Amino acid sequence: MMQTSFFDIPEYRMPRSLSGKARRDAGMAKVRDNNNDWAVNVFCRVTDFLRYAGGDIVTAEDMRNWCNMYGVPNPKHPNAWSSVFGSAVRKALKGGYITEAGTALAKRPDAHGRLLRAYRRAPE
C-alpha cells in the first residue's frame, strides 16, 4: 500500500495555475489569517519600526527582537513572523521608507546562521 503524499491532501494543495509568488502570498495570507489579532498588532509595530527606528541596517530578526522587547507575544506558529514582516516590508518599500541593503547573517541560534534580507532606512 502506498502512503498518501502530504501534497495530495486537498486542504494543503495550492492551485497549479498560481505563480510561485502568488502561491507564496496565498500561504502567507493563510498563516496571517490564523493569527489575525496577533498579526494586526505586530504589523502596526513593525511598520512604525521601519518608519521611525534608528539604525542603518535592519533585518526581520531586528524587527522580531524589537517586538519582543516591547512585549509582543509569539504567534501560534513561528511562520506568522515572516508573513507579517513580508507585508510590512513591502508596504515600507512602496512607501519609500526603506530600501534594500543586501543580506545579513541571522544571529539567533535556532536560525542556524541563514541569510536574511537587509534593509536600510531611506534618507529623509
N, CA, C and O atoms as a GROMACS GRO file, in nm:
protein
  496
    1MET      N    1   0.084  -0.117   0.000
    1MET     CA    2   0.000   0.000   0.000
    1MET      C    3   0.089   0.125   0.000
    1MET      O    4   0.185   0.133   0.077
    2MET      N    5   0.056   0.220  -0.086
    2MET     CA    6   0.136   0.341  -0.098
    2MET      C    7   0.084   0.447  -0.001
    2MET      O    8  -0.036   0.469   0.012
    3GLN      N    9   0.178   0.513   0.066
    3GLN     CA   10   0.142   0.617   0.162
    3GLN      C   11   0.095   0.742   0.088
    3GLN      O   12   0.151   0.777  -0.016
    4THR      N   13  -0.007   0.808   0.141
    4THR     CA   14  -0.058   0.932   0.081
    4THR      C   15   0.044   1.042   0.100
    4THR      O   16   0.098   1.060   0.209
    5SER      N   17   0.072   1.115  -0.007
    5SER     CA   18   0.164   1.228   0.000
    5SER      C   19   0.096   1.345   0.069
    5SER      O   20  -0.024   1.367   0.054
    6PHE      N   21   0.174   1.420   0.145
    6PHE     CA   22   0.125   1.542   0.209
    6PHE      C   23   0.061   1.633   0.106
    6PHE      O   24  -0.039   1.699   0.134
    7PHE      N   25   0.119   1.638  -0.015
    7PHE     CA   26   0.072   1.729  -0.118
    7PHE      C   27  -0.055   1.681  -0.187
    7PHE      O   28  -0.113   1.753  -0.269
    8ASP      N   29  -0.100   1.558  -0.155
    8ASP     CA   30  -0.226   1.507  -0.210
    8ASP      C   31  -0.345   1.533  -0.119
    8ASP      O   32  -0.458   1.505  -0.156
    9ILE      N   33  -0.320   1.587   0.000
    9ILE     CA   34  -0.429   1.619   0.092
    9ILE      C   35  -0.492   1.749   0.043
    9ILE      O   36  -0.423   1.850   0.033
   10PRO      N   37  -0.621   1.749   0.012
   10PRO     CA   38  -0.686   1.864  -0.054
   10PRO      C   39  -0.664   1.998   0.014
   10PRO      O   40  -0.637   2.098  -0.053
   11GLU      N   41  -0.673   2.004   0.148
   11GLU     CA   42  -0.662   2.135   0.213
   11GLU      C   43  -0.520   2.192   0.208
   11GLU      O   44  -0.500   2.310   0.240
   12TYR      N   45  -0.422   2.113   0.168
   12TYR     CA   46  -0.285   2.163   0.158
   12TYR      C   47  -0.244   2.190   0.013
   12TYR      O   48  -0.133   2.238  -0.012
   13ARG      N   49  -0.331   2.160  -0.080
   13ARG     CA   50  -0.300   2.180  -0.221
   13ARG      C   51  -0.324   2.324  -0.262
   13ARG      O   52  -0.427   2.383  -0.227
   14MET      N   53  -0.231   2.379  -0.336
   14MET     CA   54  -0.248   2.512  -0.394
   14MET      C   55  -0.279   2.490  -0.542
   14MET      O   56  -0.227   2.396  -0.603
   15PRO      N   57  -0.361   2.573  -0.601
   15PRO     CA   58  -0.390   2.558  -0.743
   15PRO      C   59  -0.261   2.568  -0.825
   15PRO      O   60  -0.180   2.658  -0.804
   16ARG      N   61  -0.243   2.476  -0.917
   16ARG     CA   62  -0.122   2.473  -1.001
   16ARG      C   63  -0.115   2.594  -1.092
   16ARG      O   64  -0.007   2.627  -1.143
   17SER      N   65  -0.227   2.662  -1.114
   17SER     CA   66  -0.229   2.775  -1.206
   17SER      C   67  -0.163   2.900  -1.144
   17SER      O   68  -0.132   2.994  -1.216
   18LEU      N   69  -0.142   2.900  -1.013
   18LEU     CA   70  -0.081   3.016  -0.948
   18LEU      C   71   0.070   3.017  -0.970
   18LEU      O   72   0.134   2.912  -0.974
   19SER      N   73   0.125   3.137  -0.984
   19SER     CA   74   0.270   3.150  -0.996
   19SER      C   75   0.332   3.124  -0.860
   19SER      O   76   0.262   3.114  -0.759
   20GLY      N   77   0.464   3.113  -0.856
   20GLY     CA   78   0.534   3.091  -0.730
   20GLY      C   79   0.506   3.202  -0.630
   20GLY      O   80   0.482   3.174  -0.513
   21LYS      N   81   0.509   3.327  -0.675
   21LYS     CA   82   0.484   3.440  -0.584
   21LYS      C   83   0.340   3.439  -0.536
   21LYS      O   84   0.313   3.468  -0.419
   22ALA      N   85   0.246   3.406  -0.624
   22ALA     CA   86   0.106   3.402  -0.585
   22ALA      C   87   0.083   3.292  -0.482
   22ALA      O   88   0.006   3.309  -0.387
   23ARG      N   89   0.150   3.178  -0.500
   23ARG     CA   90   0.136   3.068  -0.404
   23ARG      C   91   0.197   3.106  -0.270
   23ARG      O   92   0.142   3.074  -0.165
   24ARG      N   93   0.313   3.176  -0.274
   24ARG     CA   94   0.375   3.224  -0.150
   24ARG      C   95   0.281   3.318  -0.078
   24ARG      O   96   0.259   3.305   0.042
   25ASP      N   97   0.226   3.415  -0.152
   25ASP     CA   98   0.137   3.514  -0.092
   25ASP      C   99   0.011   3.449  -0.034
   25ASP      O  100  -0.036   3.490   0.072
   26ALA      N  101  -0.042   3.348  -0.104
   26ALA     CA  102  -0.162   3.278  -0.054
   26ALA      C  103  -0.128   3.203   0.075
   26ALA      O  104  -0.208   3.203   0.169
   27GLY      N  105  -0.013   3.139   0.080
   27GLY     CA  106   0.029   3.069   0.202
   27GLY      C  107   0.051   3.164   0.317
   27GLY      O  108   0.013   3.136   0.431
   28MET      N  109   0.114   3.279   0.288
   28MET     CA  110   0.139   3.378   0.392
   28MET      C  111   0.007   3.435   0.445
   28MET      O  112  -0.007   3.459   0.565
   29ALA      N  113  -0.088   3.456   0.356
   29ALA     CA  114  -0.219   3.507   0.398
   29ALA      C  115  -0.290   3.407   0.488
   29ALA      O  116  -0.356   3.445   0.585
   30LYS      N  117  -0.276   3.279   0.457
   30LYS     CA  118  -0.340   3.175   0.539
   30LYS      C  119  -0.281   3.175   0.680
   30LYS      O  120  -0.355   3.168   0.778
   31VAL      N  121  -0.149   3.184   0.690
   31VAL     CA  122  -0.084   3.188   0.822
   31VAL      C  123  -0.125   3.314   0.896
   31VAL      O  124  -0.156   3.309   1.016
   32ARG      N  125  -0.126   3.428   0.826
   32ARG     CA  126  -0.163   3.556   0.888
   32ARG      C  127  -0.308   3.551   0.937
   32ARG      O  128  -0.337   3.598   1.047
   33ASP      N  129  -0.398   3.493   0.856
   33ASP     CA  130  -0.539   3.486   0.895
   33ASP      C  131  -0.560   3.398   1.019
   33ASP      O  132  -0.649   3.423   1.099
   34ASN      N  133  -0.477   3.295   1.034
   34ASN     CA  134  -0.487   3.207   1.151
   34ASN      C  135  -0.430   3.272   1.277
   34ASN      O  136  -0.446   3.219   1.387
   35ASN      N  137  -0.364   3.384   1.261
   35ASN     CA  138  -0.304   3.458   1.374
   35ASN      C  139  -0.347   3.604   1.365
   35ASN      O  140  -0.267   3.693   1.392
   36ASN      N  141  -0.472   3.631   1.328
   36ASN     CA  142  -0.516   3.764   1.289
   36ASN      C  143  -0.494   3.873   1.393
   36ASN      O  144  -0.434   3.976   1.361
   37ASP      N  145  -0.540   3.855   1.516
   37ASP     CA  146  -0.525   3.960   1.618
   37ASP      C  147  -0.377   3.988   1.643
   37ASP      O  148  -0.336   4.104   1.653
   38TRP      N  149  -0.300   3.883   1.652
   38TRP     CA  150  -0.156   3.897   1.671
   38TRP      C  151  -0.094   3.971   1.553
   38TRP      O  152  -0.013   4.062   1.571
   39ALA      N  153  -0.133   3.933   1.432
   39ALA     CA  154  -0.074   3.990   1.310
   39ALA      C  155  -0.102   4.140   1.300
   39ALA      O  156  -0.013   4.216   1.261
   40VAL      N  157  -0.221   4.183   1.333
   40VAL     CA  158  -0.255   4.326   1.326
   40VAL      C  159  -0.168   4.404   1.424
   40VAL      O  160  -0.116   4.510   1.388
   41ASN      N  161  -0.152   4.355   1.546
   41ASN     CA  162  -0.068   4.419   1.646
   41ASN      C  163   0.076   4.430   1.597
   41ASN      O  164   0.137   4.537   1.605
   42VAL      N  165   0.132   4.320   1.548
   42VAL     CA  166   0.271   4.319   1.503
   42VAL      C  167   0.290   4.405   1.379
   42VAL      O  168   0.389   4.477   1.368
   43PHE      N  169   0.197   4.398   1.285
   43PHE     CA  170   0.208   4.477   1.162
   43PHE      C  171   0.221   4.625   1.195
   43PHE      O  172   0.305   4.695   1.138
   44CYS      N  173   0.138   4.674   1.287
   44CYS     CA  174   0.144   4.816   1.325
   44CYS      C  175   0.278   4.849   1.388
   44CYS      O  176   0.338   4.952   1.356
   45ARG      N  177   0.326   4.764   1.477
   45ARG     CA  178   0.453   4.789   1.544
   45ARG      C  179   0.570   4.784   1.446
   45ARG      O  180   0.660   4.868   1.452
   46VAL      N  181   0.570   4.685   1.357
   46VAL     CA  182   0.679   4.670   1.262
   46VAL      C  183   0.679   4.786   1.162
   46VAL      O  184   0.786   4.835   1.124
   47THR      N  185   0.562   4.829   1.119
   47THR     CA  186   0.553   4.942   1.027
   47THR      C  187   0.614   5.067   1.093
   47THR      O  188   0.688   5.141   1.029
   48ASP      N  189   0.581   5.090   1.220
   48ASP     CA  190   0.642   5.202   1.294
   48ASP      C  191   0.793   5.184   1.304
   48ASP      O  192   0.869   5.280   1.284
   49PHE      N  193   0.837   5.062   1.334
   49PHE     CA  194   0.980   5.035   1.345
   49PHE      C  195   1.053   5.070   1.216
   49PHE      O  196   1.157   5.136   1.218
   50LEU      N  197   0.998   5.025   1.104
   50LEU     CA  198   1.063   5.051   0.975
   50LEU      C  199   1.063   5.199   0.941
   50LEU      O  200   1.154   5.248   0.875
   51ARG      N  201   0.961   5.269   0.986
   51ARG     CA  202   0.949   5.409   0.951
   51ARG      C  203   1.031   5.501   1.041
   51ARG      O  204   1.086   5.601   0.994
   52TYR      N  205   1.041   5.467   1.170
   52TYR     CA  206   1.099   5.562   1.265
   52TYR      C  207   1.222   5.514   1.341
   52TYR      O  208   1.296   5.597   1.394
   53ALA      N  209   1.245   5.384   1.349
   53ALA     CA  210   1.355   5.335   1.432
   53ALA      C  211   1.490   5.375   1.375
   53ALA      O  212   1.507   5.387   1.254
   54GLY      N  213   1.583   5.396   1.464
   54GLY     CA  214   1.718   5.432   1.421
   54GLY      C  215   1.795   5.309   1.374
   54GLY      O  216   1.742   5.198   1.374
   55GLY      N  217   1.916   5.330   1.334
   55GLY     CA  218   1.999   5.220   1.288
   55GLY      C  219   2.008   5.219   1.137
   55GLY      O  220   1.912   5.251   1.067
   56ASP      N  221   2.124   5.182   1.089
   56ASP     CA  222   2.145   5.183   0.944
   56ASP      C  223   2.079   5.066   0.874
   56ASP      O  224   2.004   5.085   0.778
   57ILE      N  225   2.107   4.946   0.920
   57ILE     CA  226   2.060   4.825   0.853
   57ILE      C  227   1.968   4.749   0.947
   57ILE      O  228   1.999   4.733   1.065
   58VAL      N  229   1.853   4.703   0.895
   58VAL     CA  230   1.761   4.622   0.975
   58VAL      C  231   1.725   4.495   0.900
   58VAL      O  232   1.723   4.492   0.777
   59THR      N  233   1.698   4.390   0.976
   59THR     CA  234   1.655   4.262   0.921
   59THR      C  235   1.527   4.219   0.994
   59THR      O  236   1.485   4.285   1.089
   60ALA      N  237   1.467   4.110   0.949
   60ALA     CA  238   1.349   4.057   1.017
   60ALA      C  239   1.384   4.019   1.161
   60ALA      O  240   1.300   4.029   1.250
   61GLU      N  241   1.506   3.975   1.182
   61GLU     CA  242   1.548   3.940   1.317
   61GLU      C  243   1.547   4.063   1.409
   61GLU      O  244   1.507   4.054   1.525
   62ASP      N  245   1.592   4.176   1.357
   62ASP     CA  246   1.588   4.301   1.434
   62ASP      C  247   1.443   4.338   1.466
   62ASP      O  248   1.413   4.381   1.578
   63MET      N  249   1.355   4.323   1.368
   63MET     CA  250   1.214   4.356   1.388
   63MET      C  251   1.152   4.265   1.494
   63MET      O  252   1.075   4.310   1.579
   64ARG      N  253   1.187   4.137   1.489
   64ARG     CA  254   1.134   4.041   1.587
   64ARG      C  255   1.185   4.075   1.726
   64ARG      O  256   1.108   4.074   1.822
   65ASN      N  257   1.314   4.105   1.739
   65ASN     CA  258   1.370   4.143   1.869
   65ASN      C  259   1.304   4.268   1.923
   65ASN      O  260   1.276   4.278   2.042
   66TRP      N  261   1.278   4.363   1.836
   66TRP     CA  262   1.214   4.489   1.874
   66TRP      C  263   1.073   4.461   1.927
   66TRP      O  264   1.033   4.516   2.030
   67CYS      N  265   0.999   4.376   1.857
   67CYS     CA  266   0.863   4.340   1.901
   67CYS      C  267   0.869   4.271   2.037
   67CYS      O  268   0.791   4.304   2.126
   68ASN      N  269   0.960   4.175   2.054
   68ASN     CA  270   0.972   4.104   2.181
   68ASN      C  271   1.010   4.198   2.294
   68ASN      O  272   0.963   4.182   2.407
   69MET      N  273   1.095   4.296   2.266
   69MET     CA  274   1.138   4.393   2.366
   69MET      C  275   1.019   4.474   2.418
   69MET      O  276   1.017   4.517   2.533
   70TYR      N  277   0.919   4.495   2.330
   70TYR     CA  278   0.800   4.572   2.368
   70TYR      C  279   0.682   4.484   2.406
   70TYR      O  280   0.567   4.527   2.404
   71GLY      N  281   0.713   4.358   2.442
   71GLY     CA  282   0.611   4.270   2.498
   71GLY      C  283   0.517   4.203   2.402
   71GLY      O  284   0.414   4.150   2.444
   72VAL      N  285   0.548   4.202   2.273
   72VAL     CA  286   0.462   4.132   2.177
   72VAL      C  287   0.484   3.982   2.195
   72VAL      O  288   0.597   3.934   2.184
   73PRO      N  289   0.378   3.906   2.222
   73PRO     CA  290   0.394   3.762   2.241
   73PRO      C  291   0.425   3.692   2.108
   73PRO      O  292   0.405   3.748   2.001
   74ASN      N  293   0.473   3.570   2.119
   74ASN     CA  294   0.498   3.491   1.998
   74ASN      C  295   0.365   3.444   1.939
   74ASN      O  296   0.268   3.426   2.012
   75PRO      N  297   0.361   3.425   1.807
   75PRO     CA  298   0.237   3.379   1.742
   75PRO      C  299   0.212   3.230   1.768
   75PRO      O  300   0.296   3.160   1.825
   76LYS      N  301   0.095   3.182   1.724
   76LYS     CA  302   0.063   3.040   1.736
   76LYS      C  303   0.162   2.956   1.657
   76LYS      O  304   0.197   2.845   1.699
   77HIS      N  305   0.208   3.007   1.544
   77HIS     CA  306   0.302   2.936   1.458
   77HIS      C  307   0.416   3.031   1.421
   77HIS      O  308   0.388   3.146   1.386
   78PRO      N  309   0.542   2.987   1.428
   78PRO     CA  310   0.653   3.079   1.400
   78PRO      C  311   0.656   3.135   1.259
   78PRO      O  312   0.716   3.240   1.237
   79ASN      N  313   0.592   3.070   1.162
   79ASN     CA  314   0.590   3.123   1.026
   79ASN      C  315   0.510   3.252   1.015
   79ASN      O  316   0.521   3.325   0.916
   80ALA      N  317   0.429   3.281   1.117
   80ALA     CA  318   0.350   3.404   1.114
   80ALA      C  319   0.440   3.527   1.116
   80ALA      O  320   0.404   3.631   1.062
   81TRP      N  321   0.557   3.516   1.179
   81TRP     CA  322   0.650   3.630   1.180
   81TRP      C  323   0.681   3.674   1.037
   81TRP      O  324   0.669   3.792   1.004
   82SER      N  325   0.721   3.580   0.953
   82SER     CA  326   0.763   3.618   0.818
   82SER      C  327   0.646   3.670   0.736
   82SER      O  328   0.665   3.756   0.649
   83SER      N  329   0.526   3.621   0.761
   83SER     CA  330   0.409   3.671   0.690
   83SER      C  331   0.388   3.819   0.719
   83SER      O  332   0.367   3.899   0.627
   84VAL      N  333   0.394   3.856   0.847
   84VAL     CA  334   0.373   3.995   0.885
   84VAL      C  335   0.491   4.081   0.840
   84VAL      O  336   0.471   4.191   0.788
   85PHE      N  337   0.613   4.033   0.861
   85PHE     CA  338   0.729   4.111   0.820
   85PHE      C  339   0.729   4.135   0.670
   85PHE      O  340   0.759   4.245   0.624
   86GLY      N  341   0.695   4.030   0.594
   86GLY     CA  342   0.692   4.046   0.448
   86GLY      C  343   0.593   4.152   0.405
   86GLY      O  344   0.622   4.233   0.317
   87SER      N  345   0.475   4.151   0.466
   87SER     CA  346   0.373   4.253   0.433
   87SER      C  347   0.420   4.392   0.471
   87SER      O  348   0.404   4.487   0.394
   88ALA      N  349   0.477   4.406   0.591
   88ALA     CA  350   0.524   4.537   0.638
   88ALA      C  351   0.640   4.588   0.552
   88ALA      O  352   0.645   4.707   0.519
   89VAL      N  353   0.730   4.500   0.516
   89VAL     CA  354   0.845   4.541   0.434
   89VAL      C  355   0.798   4.585   0.295
   89VAL      O  356   0.845   4.686   0.244
   90ARG      N  357   0.706   4.510   0.234
   90ARG     CA  358   0.655   4.551   0.102
   90ARG      C  359   0.589   4.688   0.110
   90ARG      O  360   0.606   4.771   0.020
   91LYS      N  361   0.511   4.712   0.218
   91LYS     CA  362   0.447   4.843   0.235
   91LYS      C  363   0.552   4.952   0.252
   91LYS      O  364   0.540   5.059   0.192
   92ALA      N  365   0.654   4.927   0.332
   92ALA     CA  366   0.759   5.027   0.357
   92ALA      C  367   0.843   5.053   0.231
   92ALA      O  368   0.883   5.166   0.206
   93LEU      N  369   0.868   4.949   0.152
   93LEU     CA  370   0.941   4.968   0.026
   93LEU      C  371   0.860   5.054  -0.071
   93LEU      O  372   0.913   5.146  -0.133
   94LYS      N  373   0.730   5.022  -0.081
   94LYS     CA  374   0.641   5.100  -0.169
   94LYS      C  375   0.632   5.245  -0.123
   94LYS      O  376   0.629   5.337  -0.205
   95GLY      N  377   0.627   5.265   0.010
   95GLY     CA  378   0.614   5.399   0.065
   95GLY      C  379   0.744   5.477   0.065
   95GLY      O  380   0.746   5.597   0.095
   96GLY      N  381   0.854   5.410   0.030
   96GLY     CA  382   0.983   5.478   0.025
   96GLY      C  383   1.049   5.498   0.160
   96GLY      O  384   1.143   5.578   0.171
   97TYR      N  385   1.003   5.428   0.264
   97TYR     CA  386   1.062   5.443   0.398
   97TYR      C  387   1.194   5.368   0.409
   97TYR      O  388   1.283   5.408   0.485
   98ILE      N  389   1.207   5.259   0.333
   98ILE     CA  390   1.328   5.178   0.338
   98ILE      C  391   1.372   5.144   0.196
   98ILE      O  392   1.295   5.155   0.101
   99THR      N  393   1.496   5.102   0.184
   99THR     CA  394   1.549   5.050   0.057
   99THR      C  395   1.618   4.917   0.086
   99THR      O  396   1.655   4.890   0.200
  100GLU      N  397   1.634   4.836  -0.015
  100GLU     CA  398   1.703   4.708   0.005
  100GLU      C  399   1.851   4.736   0.026
  100GLU      O  400   1.909   4.825  -0.035
  101ALA      N  401   1.912   4.656   0.116
  101ALA     CA  402   2.053   4.678   0.150
  101ALA      C  403   2.134   4.550   0.147
  101ALA      O  404   2.238   4.541   0.212
  102GLY      N  405   2.089   4.450   0.073
  102GLY     CA  406   2.165   4.325   0.062
  102GLY      C  407   2.118   4.220   0.160
  102GLY      O  408   1.998   4.203   0.182
  103THR      N  409   2.214   4.150   0.220
  103THR     CA  410   2.182   4.042   0.313
  103THR      C  411   2.267   4.053   0.439
  103THR      O  412   2.367   4.125   0.443
  104ALA      N  413   2.225   3.981   0.541
  104ALA     CA  414   2.299   3.971   0.667
  104ALA      C  415   2.278   3.830   0.720
  104ALA      O  416   2.182   3.763   0.683
  105LEU      N  417   2.367   3.785   0.807
  105LEU     CA  418   2.352   3.653   0.868
  105LEU      C  419   2.267   3.662   0.994
  105LEU      O  420   2.281   3.755   1.073
  106ALA      N  421   2.179   3.565   1.010
  106ALA     CA  422   2.097   3.558   1.131
  106ALA      C  423   2.186   3.529   1.251
  106ALA      O  424   2.283   3.454   1.241
  107LYS      N  425   2.152   3.589   1.364
  107LYS     CA  426   2.232   3.573   1.486
  107LYS      C  427   2.168   3.477   1.586
  107LYS      O  428   2.237   3.420   1.670
  108ARG      N  429   2.035   3.458   1.577
  108ARG     CA  430   1.967   3.367   1.670
  108ARG      C  431   2.016   3.224   1.648
  108ARG      O  432   2.024   3.180   1.533
  109PRO      N  433   2.049   3.151   1.754
  109PRO     CA  434   2.099   3.014   1.738
  109PRO      C  435   2.004   2.923   1.660
  109PRO      O  436   2.049   2.840   1.580
  110ASP      N  437   1.873   2.937   1.682
  110ASP     CA  438   1.778   2.849   1.612
  110ASP      C  439   1.762   2.885   1.464
  110ASP      O  440   1.695   2.812   1.391
  111ALA      N  441   1.822   2.995   1.419
  111ALA     CA  442   1.817   3.032   1.278
  111ALA      C  443   1.932   2.971   1.199
  111ALA      O  444   1.934   2.979   1.076
  112HIS      N  445   2.029   2.910   1.268
  112HIS     CA  446   2.139   2.838   1.205
  112HIS      C  447   2.220   2.922   1.106
  112HIS      O  448   2.268   2.870   1.005
  113GLY      N  449   2.234   3.051   1.133
  113GLY     CA  450   2.318   3.138   1.050
  113GLY      C  451   2.268   3.160   0.909
  113GLY      O  452   2.348   3.193   0.821
  114ARG      N  453   2.140   3.144   0.884
  114ARG     CA  454   2.089   3.160   0.747
  114ARG      C  455   2.096   3.306   0.704
  114ARG      O  456   2.110   3.397   0.786
  115LEU      N  457   2.086   3.326   0.574
  115LEU     CA  458   2.088   3.461   0.520
  115LEU      C  459   1.952   3.528   0.536
  115LEU      O  460   1.848   3.466   0.514
  116LEU      N  461   1.956   3.653   0.574
  116LEU     CA  462   1.834   3.734   0.587
  116LEU      C  463   1.846   3.852   0.492
  116LEU      O  464   1.956   3.902   0.469
  117ARG      N  465   1.736   3.896   0.439
  117ARG     CA  466   1.737   4.020   0.361
  117ARG      C  467   1.757   4.136   0.457
  117ARG      O  468   1.705   4.136   0.568
  118ALA      N  469   1.833   4.234   0.413
  118ALA     CA  470   1.860   4.350   0.496
  118ALA      C  471   1.803   4.474   0.428
  118ALA      O  472   1.798   4.483   0.306
  119TYR      N  473   1.761   4.570   0.510
  119TYR     CA  474   1.700   4.693   0.459
  119TYR      C  475   1.764   4.812   0.529
  119TYR      O  476   1.813   4.800   0.642
  120ARG      N  477   1.763   4.924   0.463
  120ARG     CA  478   1.818   5.049   0.517
  120ARG      C  479   1.708   5.153   0.516
  120ARG      O  480   1.630   5.163   0.420
  121ARG      N  481   1.702   5.232   0.623
  121ARG     CA  482   1.607   5.343   0.623
  121ARG      C  483   1.642   5.437   0.512
  121ARG      O  484   1.759   5.470   0.493
  122ALA      N  485   1.542   5.483   0.437
  122ALA     CA  486   1.565   5.574   0.326
  122ALA      C  487   1.599   5.713   0.381
  122ALA      O  488   1.545   5.753   0.484
  123PRO      N  489   1.688   5.784   0.315
  123PRO     CA  490   1.720   5.920   0.361
  123PRO      C  491   1.596   6.008   0.352
  123PRO      O  492   1.515   5.996   0.260
  124GLU      N  493   1.583   6.097   0.449
  124GLU     CA  494   1.463   6.183   0.452
  124GLU      C  495   1.482   6.305   0.365
  124GLU      O  496   1.392   6.388   0.355
   0.00000   0.00000   0.00000
